[in-house]
Amino acid sequence: MSRKEKYYVVWQGKQPGIYATWEECLAQVHQVAGAMYKAFKTLDEARQALASPPADYYKLAERKPVAKEANEKASKKNAATPRLKANHLQNPPDWRHDTVLPLPPEVEAQALAVDAACSGNPGQMEYRGVDLRTGAEVFRFGPIYGTNNIGEFLAIVHGLALLCKQPDDVKTIYSDSRNAMLWIRGRKCKTTLTRNARSEKLYQLIDRAEKWLSENDWSHIELKKWQTDKWGEIPADFGRK
């Protein structure tokens, strides 16, 4: 079966136009502040969209008035049902134009999401960071012998160091690891992993990360906890659960 065809309109990016693949579109909007783009099913729709103001395609559908009783019932139902699945979302979503990911409304798109994965714990660990505006993988490290918590810690430090170097508007990092965030704020990786010949390379990375945290000012970057129970897996997740 052939891949379902899509056409990507870029209104605001490096080079506005119509692109036949997501990779081509991504190259035009990655790290472009205020990038505006959307996917369409047919070339005719894409051509019509490109010739129109992008605001025409970012308008939220008008909501019909709901009786008070029905509204209260819906609110109770939504409150009791965790939003673990995002099958009602579209990619790219049509209710926000700052990201191509199916992000909840309360999640800031001008941010990095970081996560780690480990085959065994300890075992072969790797981590990565994803730009929530574009869905692009910004960095990846590993595999290396370690633990998941250490990987989460190093991923945040990697993200902090990256954002401190770049004159960008991204000043937020999401992590789903409460332990790693506590370690970051304490500027110390409080792992119980034994330091030996097998883990020495990892410990050298930890030493460097702790040194960076102590010697650099990263107070302008906000660390936010990814609410997995409400939002599903973090976009940097490796999908191996």
C-alpha positions as CSV (number, residue, x, y, z in Angstrom):
1,M,0.0,0.0,0.0
2,S,1.4,3.4,-1.0
3,R,2.0,6.2,1.6
4,K,-1.0,8.5,2.0
5,E,-0.1,11.7,0.1
6,K,0.1,15.0,1.8
7,Y,1.2,18.5,0.8
8,Y,2.7,20.9,3.2
9,V,2.2,24.7,2.9
10,V,4.7,27.0,4.5
11,W,3.4,30.5,4.8
12,Q,6.2,31.8,7.0
13,G,9.6,30.0,7.1
14,K,12.9,30.1,5.3
15,Q,11.3,29.8,1.9
16,P,7.4,29.9,1.7
17,G,5.8,27.5,-0.7
18,I,4.4,24.0,-1.0
19,Y,6.4,20.9,-0.1
20,A,5.7,17.3,-1.0
21,T,7.3,15.7,2.1
22,W,7.5,16.5,5.8
23,E,11.3,16.4,5.6
24,E,11.3,19.3,3.1
25,C,8.8,21.2,5.2
26,L,10.7,20.7,8.3
27,A,13.9,22.1,6.7
28,Q,12.0,25.3,6.0
29,V,10.5,25.8,9.5
30,H,13.0,24.3,11.9
31,Q,14.1,26.9,14.5
32,V,12.2,29.7,12.6
33,A,10.4,31.9,15.2
34,G,6.7,32.3,14.3
35,A,6.9,29.6,11.5
36,M,3.4,29.0,10.0
37,Y,2.7,25.8,8.1
38,K,0.0,23.1,7.7
39,A,-0.6,19.8,5.9
40,F,-3.2,19.4,3.2
41,K,-4.6,16.2,1.5
42,T,-4.5,17.5,-2.1
43,L,-2.3,19.8,-4.2
44,D,-5.3,21.9,-5.1
45,E,-6.1,22.5,-1.4
46,A,-2.5,23.4,-0.7
47,R,-2.4,25.9,-3.6
48,Q,-5.6,27.5,-2.4
49,A,-4.2,27.7,1.1
50,L,-0.9,29.3,0.0
51,A,-2.8,32.0,-1.9
52,S,-4.9,32.7,1.2
53,P,-4.0,34.4,4.6
54,P,-2.7,31.7,7.0
55,A,-5.1,33.1,9.6
56,D,-8.0,31.5,7.6
57,Y,-6.6,28.1,8.5
58,Y,-5.8,28.7,12.2
59,K,-9.3,29.8,13.3
60,L,-10.8,27.6,16.0
61,A,-14.2,26.2,15.2
62,E,-17.0,28.1,16.9
63,R,-18.5,26.3,19.8
64,K,-22.3,25.9,20.0
65,P,-24.0,27.0,23.3
66,V,-24.4,24.1,25.7
67,A,-27.1,23.9,28.3
68,K,-25.8,24.3,31.9
69,E,-26.7,20.8,32.9
70,A,-25.1,19.2,29.9
71,N,-22.0,21.4,30.3
72,E,-21.6,20.3,34.0
73,K,-22.0,16.6,33.0
74,A,-19.3,17.0,30.3
75,S,-17.0,18.7,32.7
76,K,-17.3,16.0,35.3
77,K,-16.7,13.3,32.7
78,N,-13.6,15.0,31.4
79,A,-12.2,15.5,34.9
80,A,-12.7,11.8,35.7
81,T,-11.1,10.6,32.5
82,P,-7.3,11.1,32.2
83,R,-6.1,12.2,28.8
84,L,-3.8,9.3,28.2
85,K,-4.6,8.9,24.6
86,A,-4.4,11.6,21.9
87,N,-6.3,9.8,19.2
88,H,-8.6,12.8,18.9
89,L,-5.7,15.0,17.9
90,Q,-4.5,15.6,14.4
91,N,-0.9,15.9,13.2
92,P,-0.3,18.6,12.4
93,P,-3.1,19.8,14.8
94,D,-5.5,22.3,13.4
95,W,-6.1,24.0,16.8
96,R,-2.6,25.4,17.2
97,H,-0.1,26.6,14.7
98,D,3.1,26.7,16.8
99,T,3.8,22.9,16.6
100,V,3.4,19.9,14.4
101,L,3.0,17.6,17.4
102,P,-0.4,16.7,19.0
103,L,0.4,18.8,22.2
104,P,-2.2,19.6,24.8
105,P,-3.2,23.3,24.9
106,E,-1.4,23.9,28.2
107,V,1.9,22.6,26.9
108,E,4.3,25.3,25.7
109,A,5.6,24.5,22.2
110,Q,8.6,26.8,22.4
111,A,10.4,24.2,24.5
112,L,12.6,21.1,24.5
113,A,11.4,17.8,25.7
114,V,14.0,15.3,27.0
115,D,13.9,11.7,27.9
116,A,16.1,8.6,28.4
117,A,15.7,4.9,27.8
118,C,17.6,2.0,29.2
119,S,17.8,-1.7,28.2
120,G,18.1,-3.1,31.7
121,N,18.7,-0.9,34.7
122,P,21.6,-0.6,34.7
123,G,22.2,-1.4,31.1
124,Q,22.6,0.3,27.8
125,M,21.3,3.8,28.2
126,E,20.7,6.6,25.8
127,Y,18.9,9.9,25.9
128,R,17.6,12.6,23.5
129,G,16.0,16.0,23.1
130,V,13.1,17.0,20.9
131,D,12.0,20.4,19.7
132,L,8.3,20.7,20.5
133,R,7.8,23.3,17.8
134,T,8.9,21.0,14.9
135,G,9.1,17.5,16.4
136,A,12.7,17.4,15.3
137,E,15.3,15.5,17.3
138,V,17.8,18.1,18.4
139,F,20.3,15.9,20.1
140,R,20.9,12.2,21.0
141,F,23.6,10.5,23.0
142,G,24.4,6.9,23.6
143,P,24.1,4.0,24.1
144,I,26.4,3.9,27.1
145,Y,26.3,1.7,30.2
146,G,24.2,3.5,32.8
147,T,20.7,3.9,34.4
148,N,17.5,5.6,33.3
149,N,17.7,8.2,36.0
150,I,21.3,9.1,35.1
151,G,20.2,9.4,31.5
152,E,17.3,11.7,32.4
153,F,19.7,13.9,34.4
154,L,22.3,14.1,31.6
155,A,19.6,14.8,29.1
156,I,18.4,17.9,31.0
157,V,22.0,19.1,31.4
158,H,22.6,18.7,27.7
159,G,19.4,20.7,27.0
160,L,20.4,23.4,29.4
161,A,23.9,23.7,27.9
162,L,22.4,23.9,24.4
163,L,19.8,26.5,25.3
164,C,22.4,28.7,27.1
165,K,24.6,28.7,23.9
166,Q,21.8,29.5,21.4
167,P,20.3,33.0,21.2
168,D,16.9,31.5,20.8
169,D,13.4,32.1,22.3
170,V,13.3,28.6,23.7
171,K,13.8,28.8,27.4
172,T,11.8,25.8,28.7
173,I,12.7,22.1,29.1
174,Y,10.1,19.4,29.8
175,S,11.1,16.2,31.6
176,D,9.0,13.4,33.0
177,S,11.6,12.5,35.6
178,R,10.9,14.0,39.0
179,N,14.2,12.5,40.4
180,A,16.3,14.0,37.6
181,M,14.7,17.4,38.1
182,L,15.5,17.3,41.8
183,W,19.1,16.3,41.0
184,I,19.4,19.2,38.6
185,R,18.2,21.7,41.2
186,G,20.6,20.3,43.7
187,R,23.4,20.3,41.0
188,K,24.3,16.8,42.0
189,C,23.6,13.4,40.4
190,K,22.6,11.3,43.4
191,T,22.9,7.9,41.8
192,T,23.7,4.8,43.7
193,L,25.4,3.2,40.7
194,T,28.8,1.9,41.7
195,R,31.7,3.7,40.1
196,N,34.0,1.0,38.6
197,A,35.8,0.3,35.3
198,R,32.5,-0.4,33.6
199,S,30.8,2.8,34.7
200,E,33.9,5.1,34.6
201,K,33.1,6.6,31.2
202,L,29.6,7.4,32.4
203,Y,30.9,8.9,35.7
204,Q,33.2,11.2,33.7
205,L,30.1,12.5,32.0
206,I,28.4,13.0,35.3
207,D,31.4,14.9,36.7
208,R,31.4,17.2,33.7
209,A,27.7,17.7,34.0
210,E,27.8,18.6,37.7
211,K,30.7,21.0,37.0
212,W,28.7,22.7,34.3
213,L,25.7,23.1,36.5
214,S,27.9,24.7,39.2
215,E,29.8,27.0,37.0
216,N,27.1,28.3,34.7
217,D,24.0,30.5,35.1
218,W,21.0,28.7,33.8
219,S,18.4,30.3,36.0
220,H,16.6,31.9,33.0
221,I,15.7,28.4,31.7
222,E,12.6,26.9,33.3
223,L,12.3,23.2,34.0
224,K,8.8,21.8,33.8
225,K,7.4,18.4,34.8
226,W,5.7,16.6,31.9
227,Q,2.4,15.3,33.3
228,T,2.4,11.8,31.8
229,D,-0.9,10.9,33.5
230,K,-2.7,13.7,31.8
231,W,-0.8,14.2,28.5
232,G,0.5,10.7,27.6
233,E,4.1,9.9,26.9
234,I,6.6,12.8,26.5
235,P,7.4,13.5,22.8
236,A,11.1,12.6,23.4
237,D,10.0,9.1,24.6
238,F,11.8,6.2,22.8
239,G,8.6,4.2,22.6
240,R,10.1,1.1,24.1
241,K,7.7,0.5,27.0
